[in-house]
Amino acid sequence: MNRLNFSDDVLKAIAAGQKPADTHHMSGNVINLRKARKQKQRRDREAEAEANRTRHGQPASLRRASEKQNETERKLHENHRLSTPEKPGI
């Protein structure tokens, strides 16, 4: 049989018909520590990744503009060739 160990103050309060001030019971919020640790690691990695994207990344609008500029320059260069390159195998 399980016996609960209450302090003298709690036993006196129970005997007097009063609600004990502190019964040292669990709060009821039981968590899986492994899952909590993994969730914290994920949050930390995501925060670090966001900081790296901000620090090193290029916004999509600038990236698209750069790609468009590169394509325009490539076409301009191709149009100014004196002769077309020979295709291998023909």
N, C-alpha and C positions, 0 to 999 in steps of 0.2 A: 504494500500500500504506500502510495506517495504521500509524504508529509510536507506541508508547506511551512517554511520558517518565516514567521512574522516577527517584527520587532515588538517590544513591549508597548510602545505607543499605539501601534496598530491594534494589538489585542485589547488594550484598554478602551480604544474608541469603539471597537466592535462590541465589547461587553456593555458599553454605555448606550448602545443603539445608535451611535453616530457613524457617519461615513468617515473612514480613515483619510487623513490628509494625503498620504503617499503610500501606495501599496506595492510599489516597485514592480508593476506588471509591464510586460512588453507593450509597445505602442501599437502593434498590429501591422506595422509596415515591414514585412519580411521581404528581403530582396536577395536575388542571386548575385553574389559578389563577383563571380566570373563574368556574368553578363554585364553588370555595372562597369566593371573594369574595361571590358571590350568596347562598350558604348562610349566611355570616356576617351579611350584611345582613338576611336573613329572621329569623335568631335574634335580632338586635338589635331589629328591629321588633316581634317577638312579645313580647320582654321588656318593651319600652316599652308595648305594648298591654295587657299583663297588669298593669303598674303603674297605667296609666290606669283600667282596669276596677276595680282595688282602690280607687283614690283617688276616682273619680267615680261608680262604678256603684252600683246598688241590688240587693241580693240578691233572688232570685226570690220567696222567701217574703214579703218585705215588699212587693214589687211586686204580687203577687196579693192580699194583704190590702188594699192601697190601692185596687186596682181593685174589689174586692168592696165596700169602704166607699163608693166613689163610686157604684156601681150601686145600693146600698141607699138612699143619699141622693137619687139621681135618682128612684127609684120612690116614695119618700116625698113628694117634691116634686110629682110627677105626680098622686099620689092626693089631694092637697089642693087641686087646681084647682077653681075654681068652675064652669067650663064647659070643654068640650073644644075644642081649637083647630079652626077650620074648615079643611077640606082644600082646597087650591087645585085649581081645575079642576072642582069639583062644584057 
